[in-house]
Amino acid sequence: MQGPPGTGKTHVGSHVIAKLVGAGWRVGVVAQSHAAVENMLSAVVDKADVPAELVAKKQRAKGAEQASGQPWEELSSTQLADFAANSSGGCVVGGTAWDFAHERWPDEGLDLLVIDEAGQFSLADTIAVGRSAQRLLLLGDPQQLPQVSQGKHPEPVDESALAWLAAGSAVLPDGLGYLLPESWRMHPDVCAAVSRLSYAGRLSAHPVTTTRSLDGVTPGVLHVPVVHEGRSTASPEEAAEAVRQVQNVLGRTWTPGGGGSPRPLGVGDVVVVAAYNAQVHLVRQALRDAGLDGVPVGTVDMFQGREAPVAILTLAASTPDDVSRGMGFLLSRNRINVAVSRAQWRAVVISSPRLTDYLPGDLEADGVRRLMELGGFLRLIGG
């Protein structure tokens, strides 16, 4: 199941789990991190109304910070396997790849294993944990950030489980899965741009998104070109523009929709996404100097899963020759998608007008894909 930004992947997944537990299924939940597993288990208990006594999770490693106030049981690896095996009816157990790949789990001991954030869960780990269940349900989005890798791996295990299944398609091919087609987050003007960029035009905005408004600010994607020279990973010119964009929207009346009361837009309602850590530090300092140090600033990785009325992206580099880590990193469709799709109302893209003055060469690795990413970015900013 492919869940683009704001389409309710966790909501749908938790209710699927609840239905199956009600039918007596033993369901496992696995993800790359304990935090992701706990997020799904919280939805299962709090939103889908699975009794907490039917839910258990592998406790974090000794010395690691434990989740506080969780309603489910925290168990050792052995206890977790016993909890599932001894369940007289349906139950939910959560853990990381190590837990479900371990020999303590009987082959196909679970009726279903749910792999959350499967767009970041490696294919190798998927194969390893797959032995623990009769069926797998992959939840995620291969069009967002790819799996985090510590090294080079041969094909096809260099991909995530969902990316391998999608085989280069923007959305899962018919017969291989389902696309959640409506975003509850993005205004139709933002959603349309994101849909063209990453989802073959198949993602639309839910009607609730039209009940929001930001006084005096038009919705959609706004490109702000800023001229500078010789900048690679940090641009004070773009940092200054980011401050101006924040100042332009703060204090304006924000109507959140869905019955929410109008209120002034605050510093926590704007996120600034930077391509590089050096630009993150520069923007934070510029905002601090302007008395706006409450505005969240970070790289794309920090904000995946977050949303805000206004999202600002600053790319920092002056020209393709100045780019650190290559244009494939800077204009990665996945990274641009995540940055822009944080926005509920407006996304602002700040970049040098010379940044796109290049053409991927025939001899460049993945030249065709890079050309498509360049075209996608130009279409996004109206170039």
MIKE-651499 format. One record per residue (C-alpha): x negated, y negated, z; residue in one letter; chain; residue number from 1. Coordinates in Angstrom, 1 decimal. Each point is the difference from the previous one (the first is absolute). Example, Ala and Ser with C-alpha at 12.3 -4.5 7.8 and 13.67 -1.06 7.14 Angstrom:
MIKE-651499
x_y_z_residuo_cadena_num
-12.3_4.5_7.8_A_A_1
-1.4_-3.4_-0.7_S_A_2
END
This chain:
MIKE-651499
x_y_z_residuo_cadena_num
0.0_0.0_0.0_M_A_1
-1.6_-3.3_-1.2_Q_A_2
0.9_-3.0_2.2_G_A_3
-1.2_-3.3_-1.4_P_A_4
-0.3_-3.0_2.4_P_A_5
3.1_-0.6_2.1_G_A_6
2.1_2.8_-1.4_T_A_7
0.5_1.7_3.4_G_A_8
-2.3_3.1_-0.4_K_A_9
-0.3_0.5_3.7_T_A_10
3.7_-0.5_0.5_H_A_11
0.9_2.5_-2.6_V_A_12
-2.7_2.5_1.0_G_A_13
1.1_-0.1_3.7_S_A_14
3.6_0.7_-0.9_H_A_15
-0.9_2.9_-2.3_V_A_16
-2.0_1.4_2.9_I_A_17
2.9_-0.5_2.4_A_A_18
2.4_1.9_-2.4_K_A_19
-2.3_2.9_-0.3_L_A_20
-0.7_0.2_3.7_V_A_21
3.8_0.0_0.6_G_A_22
0.1_3.0_-2.4_A_A_23
-2.6_1.9_2.2_G_A_24
-3.1_-0.8_-2.0_W_A_25
-3.5_-0.3_1.5_R_A_26
-1.5_-3.1_-1.5_V_A_27
-3.6_-1.2_0.2_G_A_28
-1.1_-3.6_-0.6_V_A_29
-3.6_-0.6_-1.1_V_A_30
-1.9_-3.2_-1.1_A_A_31
-3.5_-1.4_-0.2_Q_A_32
0.3_-1.8_3.4_S_A_33
1.8_0.6_3.3_H_A_34
1.6_-3.5_-0.4_A_A_35
1.7_1.1_-3.2_A_A_36
1.3_3.2_1.6_V_A_37
1.3_-1.9_3.0_E_A_38
1.7_-2.5_-2.3_N_A_39
2.0_2.8_-1.6_M_A_40
0.7_1.8_3.2_L_A_41
1.3_-3.3_1.5_S_A_42
2.4_-0.3_-2.9_A_A_43
1.1_3.6_0.4_V_A_44
0.9_-0.6_3.7_V_A_45
1.1_-3.6_0.1_D_A_46
1.7_-0.4_-3.4_K_A_47
1.0_3.5_-1.1_A_A_48
1.1_1.1_3.5_D_A_49
-2.0_3.2_0.3_V_A_50
-0.1_0.9_3.8_P_A_51
-3.4_-0.8_1.4_A_A_52
-0.3_3.4_1.6_E_A_53
-0.1_1.6_-3.5_L_A_54
-3.0_-2.1_-1.0_V_A_55
-3.7_0.5_0.9_A_A_56
-3.3_-1.4_-1.2_K_A_57
-3.6_0.9_0.3_K_A_58
-1.6_-2.3_2.6_Q_A_59
-2.8_-2.2_-1.2_R_A_60
-3.7_0.9_0.6_A_A_61
-1.3_-0.4_3.5_K_A_62
-1.1_-3.6_0.6_G_A_63
2.1_-1.3_-2.9_A_A_64
2.8_-2.5_0.8_E_A_65
3.2_1.8_0.4_Q_A_66
3.4_-1.1_-1.2_A_A_67
2.0_-1.6_2.9_S_A_68
3.6_0.6_0.8_G_A_69
0.6_2.7_-2.6_Q_A_70
3.1_2.1_0.6_P_A_71
-1.4_3.3_-1.3_W_A_72
-2.4_2.4_1.7_E_A_73
-3.8_-0.4_-0.6_E_A_74
-1.5_3.5_-0.2_L_A_75
-3.3_1.7_-0.6_S_A_76
-0.6_1.7_-3.3_S_A_77
0.9_3.4_1.4_T_A_78
3.0_-1.3_1.8_Q_A_79
1.3_-1.7_-3.1_L_A_80
-0.2_3.3_-2.0_A_A_81
1.8_1.8_2.8_D_A_82
2.7_-2.7_0.2_F_A_83
0.9_0.6_-3.6_A_A_84
-0.3_3.8_0.2_A_A_85
2.2_0.2_3.1_N_A_86
2.7_-2.4_-1.2_S_A_87
3.4_1.7_0.0_S_A_88
1.3_-2.5_-2.6_G_A_89
-1.2_-3.0_-1.8_G_A_90
-2.9_-2.1_1.1_C_A_91
-2.6_-2.5_-1.2_V_A_92
-3.7_0.2_0.6_V_A_93
-2.6_-2.7_-1.0_G_A_94
-3.7_0.0_-0.4_G_A_95
-2.9_-0.7_-2.4_T_A_96
-1.5_2.2_-2.7_A_A_97
-2.3_1.8_2.5_W_A_98
3.0_1.2_2.0_D_A_99
2.0_1.6_-2.8_F_A_100
-3.0_1.4_-1.9_A_A_101
-1.2_1.9_3.1_H_A_102
0.2_3.7_0.2_E_A_103
2.2_-0.2_3.1_R_A_104
3.0_-0.8_-2.3_W_A_105
1.5_3.2_-1.5_P_A_106
0.3_-0.1_-3.8_D_A_107
3.2_-1.7_-0.9_E_A_108
1.0_-0.3_3.7_G_A_109
1.8_-3.3_-0.8_L_A_110
3.0_-0.2_-2.3_D_A_111
-1.1_-3.4_-1.3_L_A_112
-3.1_-2.2_0.4_L_A_113
0.5_-3.7_-0.7_V_A_114
-3.2_-1.7_-1.3_I_A_115
0.5_-3.7_0.8_D_A_116
-2.0_-2.7_-1.9_E_A_117
-0.7_2.7_-2.6_A_A_118
-1.4_-2.6_-2.3_G_A_119
-3.0_-0.1_2.4_Q_A_120
-0.1_3.6_1.0_F_A_121
-2.6_1.9_-1.9_S_A_122
0.8_2.9_-2.3_L_A_123
-2.5_2.2_1.8_A_A_124
1.6_-0.7_3.4_D_A_125
3.4_0.7_-1.6_T_A_126
-1.1_3.4_-1.1_I_A_127
-1.5_0.7_3.5_A_A_128
3.1_-1.0_1.9_V_A_129
2.4_1.6_-2.5_G_A_130
-0.6_3.5_1.4_R_A_131
1.9_-1.0_3.2_S_A_132
3.4_-0.4_-1.7_A_A_133
2.3_1.7_-2.5_Q_A_134
0.7_-3.4_-1.7_R_A_135
-1.6_-3.4_-0.3_L_A_136
1.6_-3.4_-0.2_L_A_137
-2.3_-2.8_-1.2_L_A_138
0.9_-3.6_1.0_L_A_139
-1.9_-3.0_-1.2_G_A_140
-0.9_-2.1_-2.9_D_A_141
-3.0_0.6_-2.3_P_A_142
0.3_-3.6_-1.3_Q_A_143
-1.2_-1.4_3.4_Q_A_144
-3.4_0.4_1.5_L_A_145
-1.7_3.3_-0.9_P_A_146
-1.4_2.4_2.5_Q_A_147
-2.9_-1.1_2.1_V_A_148
-3.1_2.0_-1.0_S_A_149
-3.3_0.4_1.7_Q_A_150
-1.8_1.2_-3.1_G_A_151
0.3_1.2_-3.6_K_A_152
2.1_3.0_-0.7_H_A_153
0.5_2.0_-3.2_P_A_154
3.2_-0.1_-1.9_E_A_155
2.8_0.6_0.9_P_A_156
-0.7_-0.1_3.7_V_A_157
-1.2_-3.6_-0.3_D_A_158
3.7_-1.0_-0.2_E_A_159
2.8_-0.1_2.5_S_A_160
2.7_2.6_-0.1_A_A_161
2.6_-2.4_-1.5_L_A_162
-2.4_-1.5_-2.5_A_A_163
-0.9_3.5_-1.2_W_A_164
3.7_0.8_-0.4_L_A_165
0.8_-3.2_-1.8_A_A_166
-2.9_0.6_-2.4_A_A_167
-0.4_-3.6_-0.9_G_A_168
3.7_-0.9_-0.3_S_A_169
1.2_-3.1_1.7_A_A_170
2.9_1.9_1.5_V_A_171
0.3_3.8_0.7_L_A_172
1.0_1.8_-3.2_P_A_173
3.5_1.4_-0.2_D_A_174
0.2_3.4_1.5_G_A_175
-2.9_-0.6_2.4_L_A_176
1.6_-2.3_2.5_G_A_177
2.2_-3.0_0.8_Y_A_178
-0.6_-3.7_-0.1_L_A_179
1.7_-2.2_2.6_L_A_180
1.1_-2.7_-2.5_P_A_181
1.1_-3.0_2.3_E_A_182
-2.2_-2.2_2.0_S_A_183
1.6_-1.5_3.1_W_A_184
-3.0_-2.4_0.4_R_A_185
-0.6_-2.0_-3.1_M_A_186
2.1_-2.7_-1.6_H_A_187
1.0_1.1_-3.5_P_A_188
-2.5_-2.5_-1.5_D_A_189
-2.9_1.5_2.0_V_A_190
1.3_3.6_-0.5_C_A_191
0.3_-0.4_-3.8_A_A_192
-3.7_-1.1_-0.2_A_A_193
-1.1_2.9_2.2_V_A_194
2.2_2.5_-2.0_S_A_195
-1.6_-1.1_-3.3_R_A_196
-3.4_0.2_1.5_L_A_197
0.1_3.4_1.7_S_A_198
3.4_1.9_-0.5_Y_A_199
0.7_-0.1_-3.7_A_A_200
2.9_-2.4_0.6_G_A_201
2.0_2.6_2.0_R_A_202
-0.1_-1.8_3.4_L_A_203
2.8_-2.4_0.8_S_A_204
0.9_-2.2_3.0_A_A_205
2.8_0.9_2.3_H_A_206
2.8_-2.6_0.1_P_A_207
-0.8_-0.9_3.7_V_A_208
-3.2_-1.7_-1.3_T_A_209
2.1_-2.7_-1.7_T_A_210
1.5_-1.0_3.4_T_A_211
-3.4_-1.5_1.1_R_A_212
-1.3_-3.5_-0.8_S_A_213
-2.9_-2.3_0.8_L_A_214
1.0_-3.6_-0.2_D_A_215
-1.7_-1.9_-2.9_G_A_216
-2.1_3.0_-1.2_V_A_217
0.9_2.0_-3.1_T_A_218
-0.4_3.8_0.3_P_A_219
-2.3_2.1_-2.2_G_A_220
-3.7_0.2_-0.8_V_A_221
-1.9_-3.3_-0.2_L_A_222
-3.5_-0.2_-1.5_H_A_223
-2.2_-2.9_1.2_V_A_224
-3.2_-0.3_-2.0_P_A_225
-2.9_-1.5_1.9_V_A_226
-3.2_-1.0_-1.9_V_A_227
-3.3_0.9_1.7_H_A_228
-3.5_1.2_-1.1_E_A_229
-2.4_2.7_1.3_G_A_230
2.3_1.5_2.5_R_A_231
-0.1_3.8_0.5_S_A_232
1.7_1.2_3.2_T_A_233
0.9_-3.3_1.7_A_A_234
1.4_-3.2_-1.4_S_A_235
0.5_-3.1_2.2_P_A_236
2.0_-1.5_-2.8_E_A_237
2.5_2.8_0.1_E_A_238
0.0_0.0_3.8_A_A_239
1.0_-3.6_0.0_A_A_240
2.8_0.7_-2.5_E_A_241
1.2_2.9_2.2_A_A_242
0.3_-2.5_2.9_V_A_243
2.0_-2.4_-2.2_R_A_244
2.3_2.8_-1.0_Q_A_245
0.6_0.9_3.6_V_A_246
0.6_-3.6_1.0_Q_A_247
2.5_-0.3_-2.9_N_A_248
2.3_2.6_1.4_V_A_249
-0.3_-0.3_3.8_L_A_250
3.0_-1.5_1.7_G_A_251
2.3_0.4_-2.9_R_A_252
3.3_1.7_0.8_T_A_253
-0.2_3.8_-0.5_W_A_254
3.3_1.9_-0.3_T_A_255
-1.0_3.7_0.5_P_A_256
3.3_1.3_-1.3_G_A_257
1.9_3.0_1.2_G_A_258
1.8_-2.1_2.6_G_A_259
-3.2_-1.5_1.4_G_A_260
0.1_-3.6_1.2_S_A_261
-2.0_-2.7_-1.9_P_A_262
-3.2_-1.2_1.7_R_A_263
-3.1_-2.0_-0.8_P_A_264
-2.7_2.1_-1.7_L_A_265
-2.8_0.6_2.4_G_A_266
-3.7_0.9_-0.2_V_A_267
0.8_3.7_0.4_G_A_268
2.3_-0.1_-3.1_D_A_269
-2.9_-0.5_-2.5_V_A_270
-2.7_2.5_-0.7_V_A_271
-3.2_-0.8_-1.9_V_A_272
-1.6_2.9_-1.8_V_A_273
-3.6_-0.3_-1.1_A_A_274
-1.9_2.3_-2.4_A_A_275
-3.2_0.0_2.1_Y_A_276
-0.9_-0.2_3.7_N_A_277
-2.1_-3.1_-0.6_A_A_278
3.0_-1.8_-1.3_Q_A_279
2.1_1.2_3.0_V_A_280
-2.5_-1.7_2.4_H_A_281
-0.1_-3.1_-2.1_L_A_282
3.8_-0.3_-0.2_V_A_283
0.4_0.7_3.7_R_A_284
-2.4_-2.9_0.8_Q_A_285
1.7_-2.3_-2.4_A_A_286
3.4_0.7_1.6_L_A_287
-1.5_-0.3_3.5_R_A_288
-1.4_-3.4_-1.0_D_A_289
3.5_-1.0_-1.1_A_A_290
1.5_1.1_3.2_G_A_291
1.6_3.1_-1.6_L_A_292
-1.9_2.8_1.6_D_A_293
3.2_2.0_0.6_G_A_294
0.3_0.9_-3.7_V_A_295
-1.0_3.7_-0.6_P_A_296
-2.9_0.3_-2.4_V_A_297
-1.5_3.3_-1.2_G_A_298
-0.9_2.2_-2.9_T_A_299
2.6_2.1_-1.9_V_A_300
-0.8_3.0_2.2_D_A_301
1.1_-1.9_3.1_M_A_302
3.4_-0.9_-1.3_F_A_303
1.3_3.2_-1.7_Q_A_304
3.4_0.6_1.6_G_A_305
0.4_-3.6_1.1_R_A_306
2.4_-2.7_-1.4_E_A_307
0.5_-3.7_0.3_A_A_308
2.1_-2.7_-1.6_P_A_309
-3.1_-1.4_-1.7_V_A_310
-3.2_1.9_-1.1_A_A_311
-3.0_-1.8_-1.3_I_A_312
-2.8_1.9_-1.9_L_A_313
-3.4_-1.6_-0.6_T_A_314
-2.5_1.8_-2.3_L_A_315
-3.0_-2.3_0.6_A_A_316
-2.3_0.9_-2.9_A_A_317
-0.6_-2.7_-2.7_S_A_318
-0.6_2.1_-3.1_T_A_319
-0.3_3.7_-0.8_P_A_320
-3.8_-0.3_0.1_D_A_321
0.3_-1.1_3.7_D_A_322
2.2_2.8_1.1_V_A_323
-1.2_2.3_2.8_S_A_324
0.9_3.7_-0.4_R_A_325
1.2_-0.6_-3.6_G_A_326
3.2_-1.1_-1.6_M_A_327
1.5_3.5_0.4_G_A_328
0.0_-0.7_3.8_F_A_329
1.2_-3.6_-0.1_L_A_330
2.8_0.4_-2.5_L_A_331
0.9_3.6_1.0_S_A_332
3.7_0.4_-0.7_R_A_333
0.5_1.8_3.3_N_A_334
-1.7_-2.8_2.1_R_A_335
1.8_-2.8_-1.8_I_A_336
3.3_1.9_0.4_N_A_337
-0.4_0.3_3.7_V_A_338
-1.0_-3.6_0.4_A_A_339
2.8_-1.5_-1.9_V_A_340
2.7_2.4_1.2_S_A_341
-0.5_-1.2_3.6_R_A_342
2.2_-3.0_-0.9_A_A_343
3.7_-0.2_0.7_Q_A_344
0.4_-3.3_-1.7_W_A_345
-3.1_-1.4_-1.7_R_A_346
-3.4_1.4_-0.9_A_A_347
-2.8_-2.5_-0.8_V_A_348
-3.0_1.2_-2.0_V_A_349
-3.0_-2.4_0.3_I_A_350
-2.9_0.7_-2.5_S_A_351
-2.5_-1.6_-2.2_S_A_352
1.4_-0.7_-3.6_P_A_353
-3.2_1.6_-1.3_R_A_354
0.4_3.2_1.9_L_A_355
1.8_1.8_-2.9_T_A_356
-2.4_-1.2_-2.7_D_A_357
-1.2_3.5_-0.9_Y_A_358
0.9_3.1_-1.9_L_A_359
-0.8_3.5_1.3_P_A_360
-2.5_1.5_-2.5_G_A_361
0.5_3.3_-1.8_D_A_362
-3.0_1.4_1.8_L_A_363
1.2_-1.1_3.5_E_A_364
1.1_2.8_2.2_A_A_365
3.9_0.2_-0.1_D_A_366
0.0_-2.8_-2.6_G_A_367
3.6_0.7_-1.1_V_A_368
1.3_0.0_3.6_R_A_369
-2.0_-3.2_0.8_R_A_370
1.5_-1.7_-3.1_L_A_371
3.5_1.0_1.2_M_A_372
-0.7_-1.4_3.5_E_A_373
-1.3_-3.3_-1.5_L_A_374
3.2_-0.2_-2.1_G_A_375
2.1_0.8_3.0_G_A_376
-1.6_-2.7_2.1_F_A_377
0.3_-2.6_-2.9_L_A_378
3.7_0.8_-0.3_R_A_379
0.4_-0.3_3.8_L_A_380
-1.4_-3.5_0.1_I_A_381
1.5_-1.1_-3.3_G_A_382
-3.2_0.0_-1.9_G_A_383
END
